[in-house]
């Protein structure tokens, strides 16, 4: 085990009360990595919670960790160890930052290249496909039981963050990890249905709104789709039901960068970006205090929808 993960594993063995932190706008890797680790800690007889900002989106409800997920800790519960998973920076905690810092020891496991190492113990590996792959590396070397449910959580994180093993972050180690996980008895056909096919009526309606909003800029190299507060309300959709919207524009051959803009609250716009090849959207996200990877990044802009959109279009002029 590499030193960075060993230090975190040692902290896990030493602690009894542990809280795992996911990032805002839950996705498969954030919940997959935290879910796998939570199940391992539960089997180790630790007191463990996954503290999320919001309830779990319907597309991820099939993960076998619902009993460990809370949006508020039990009264009087003070963590000895806080572990952030897949959180590129502290902004990804939203209102949970004070709880993260309340632990005697804080740890950070992530694969985002813009992560600066904000905890006492940090393991950030930008070469890993996902945070789930890092968690799998750690728990394998901890000599703890890896159950079928643990393997399922890791596989979901692996599969979603690589776009079904299609994105540039997929490499030979990624496939080796997936191969090992299949040995735990995963049934890939129904699991793939849960990961990639699931949808709800509200999500489909919201997707239609987003696709109808598609606009192209810079000779059709930049695509932007938008979802407003009104769209959410009229479709009866939750904010979590916009996962994957940033990929819509990337389906067009001419598009090199694709952006989704979602208005969760008035004058609070969430931006997700995807790109092809060497077009570095992480640099764009960093302009607005965000971060991520070369081909997948995000940020937030506190401004009117129109102003935020103009700022994003202007920022892309550089690439």
N, C-alpha and C positions, 0 to 999 in steps of 0.2 A: 504494500500500500504506500502511495506517495505520502510524503510528510504532511502536506496540508490536510489531506483526508484523515490521516492517522490522528492528528491533533483534535479534529472534530469528533472522530470516533471515540477517543479517550474521554472527551467532554461528555459524550452521550453515556458512556459506561459509568461516569462519576455522578451524573445527575439523575434525579427521580422525577421532578416536575419539568416537563419540556413542552414548549409551544413552537409549532411550525407555522411559518408565515408565507402565504401565497401572494402573488401580485394582484393588483386590481385588474378587472376584466379577465376573470379566470379563463385559462385555456388548458389544453390537454397536458402540456409539459409541466405547468405550474402545479396542477392538481395531481397529475400522475406521479411526479417526483415526491411531493409531500405526502400523498396517499401511501405510496410504497414504504416510505420511511416511517410513517405513522403506524402502519400495520406491523412492521418489524419491532418498533418500540413497544407497542401494545403486547406483542408476544414475549417481550423481555420484561413484562410486568411494570413498565413505566407508566406514569400518569401523563398522558399526551393528548393534546388538542391541535387541530388544524384551525388556525384563526383566519377567517376570510373576511373580506370587506362586505360581500353580499352573499346571498344564498347561491347554491350551485346551479349553473344553467342546465336546462333540461337535457342538452346534448351530452352532459357528463354525469347525469344521475345514475347511470348504470355502473359507475365505479363503486367497488365494495367498501367505501370508506365513509359513507354518510353519517354513521354513528359517531365519528370522531371530529366532525366539522361543526364549528360554532362561529357565530358572528360576535359573540361576547363571551369572555371567560367567566366561569363560575365565580361568584362573590368570594373574595379572599384568596383566590388562586394566584400565586406569584411564581412565575417561572424561574427555575434555576438556570435553564438554558433556553435561549431563543435561537432558532435556526431559520434563516430566510432562504427560500428556494426559488430560483429562477427570477429573482428580483434584481434587475440591473442597477438600480439605485434606490435610495431611501424614499424617493417620491412614489415609488411603486407600493409603499405601505399604506398610503393615504393617511387615515386617522389612527393607524395602529403603531406609529413610530415610538411613542412613549412606552407602550407595552413591550415592544421589542427591546428597548434600552433598559427596562426594569429588571431584566435577568442578570444574574451574576456574571454569566458568560454569554456572549453573542457570537453567532457563526453565520457564514454566508457561503452558499454553494450555488454556483452559477456558471453559465457559458457565454454570457454576453461580453463582447470585446470592450464595451464602454464601462464595464463595472470596475470601479477604482478600489474595491476592497474596503468597505465601510464598517465591517465588524471587527471584533477582536481576533477571530479566527476566520480565515478566508481561503476558499479554494475556487478559483475562477480559471476555467480552461476553455479558451475560445475555440479550440480545435475539436471539442466535443459537439456532437450533433444536437445534444439536449442536456438539460440538467438531470433528466431521468437517467441518462447513461452514466453520469458522474455518481449519482446515488447508487446505481447498481454496482459500480466499481467498489464503492465503499462498503456496502453491506456484504458483498461477496467476501471481502477480506476481513470482515468482522466475525466471521464464522458463526453467523446466526442463521436461523431457519428462513429460507426463501420459499414461501408458499405459492400456490397457483395464483392467489389474489394479489400477492406482491408482484409477481411476474406480469400479471395483467396490467397493473398500474404503470409499471416501467414501460411495457410495450406501447401503451396508449401514448405516453409522453414521447417516446421514440418516434412512433408513426405519425403523430400530429405535427411535431416540430420539423419533420423532414418532408411534410406534405405527401405522406405515403411513399417515402424513400425516393422522392423525385427532385428535391431541392439540392442546391450545391453543397449543403452541409452534410450530405450523405457520403460516407466513405466506407472502406473495407471494415473498419472497427465497428461502424454502425450495423452492418450486416452480420458481423460475428456476434454482436450483442443480441440482435434479434434472433439469430439462430439458437443461441443459448437459452433465451427466454421460452422458445417453443418447446424445449425439453421439459418444461413444467406442466405440460398438458393443455396449453391454450388451444381453443378451437377458433381458428383464424376466420372462418367464414362468418359466423354470427358476430364475432368481435369487430370485424371490419365493417359490418352493417352498422353496429353501434357507433363506431368512430366516424365513418364517412357518409353514411346514408341518412342517418337520423335527421328529422326536421319536424317542426310543428307548424300548425296552420299560420300562427302569427309570424313565425320566422320566414315562411314562404312569401307572405304578403309584404314583409319588410324588404326581402330580397328584390321583389318586383319593383318597389319604390326606388331602391338603390340603383338597380339596373336602368330604370327609366331616367335617372338623374345623370347618367354618364356623360361627361364632357371631356373633350380632347384638346391638348395644347401642344405647342412646339412641334408642329408638323406631325401630330398624332403620336408623339413620343411619350407624352405624359397623359395619364388618364386619371380622372377624379370622379368618385361617386360620393354622394352626400345623403345623410339621413338626419332629419330635423326632429326636434321635440314633438312636433305635430305628427310626423310619421310614426313615431313610437306610440303615441296616444291612439291614433286612428287604427293602427294595426294591432293594438293590445300587446305589443312586444316588449320584452325586457332588454336592457342594455347588453346583456350577455349574448343575445341572439344575433349579434353582428359579427361573430367570429368568421373569418374568411372573406369578408367583404372587400378587403384590400387586394385580394387576388383577382377580382372580377375583370379589371382592365388589362391585367397581364395576359389574358387569353388572346388579346389582339396581337397579331404578328408585329405591327409597327411600334407597339408600346414597350418602352424600356423601363418606365417607372409607373407604378399604379398606387393610388392613394384613396383611402376611405376617410371621410370626415363625419363624425357622429356628434350630434348635439345632445348630450346627456342632461345638461342643465343650461339655463339661459346664460349665454356668454362664456360657456365652458365647453370647448370643442376638443374632442379626442381625435388624434390623427394616427392612422396606421399606414405604413408605407411598405411596398414590396418592389423589387427591381430585378432586372436580368443582368447577367454578366458582371462587369466591373463597375456598374453604376451604384455608387455608394450612398444609399439613403440614410445610413447612420450619421453621416456628416450633416445632412439636412436636419435630421431630428435633433442633433446636438445644438444647432442654432437656437432652437426653442426649448432647450433644457432637457431634452429627451436623450434617447440612445438606442442601441441595439446592434444589429449585425450589418454587414455590407448590403445584403439583399433583403433584410427584414428589420424594420425599426419603427419607433413610435415616439410621440410626444403629445403635449397638451398645449392649447393656446387659450388664454382667458381674454376673449374679445368677441365682438359680434361675429356671426357666421360669415357675413360678407367680407369683413376685414381679415378674418383668419384665412379664408380661402385666397384672398389676394396676396397675403403674406406667403402662403405655401407656393403659389404659382411663381411669385417673384424669386423665392429661394431656389427653385428648381432651374432657374435661368443659368445658374453656375455650372450645372452638369448636363 
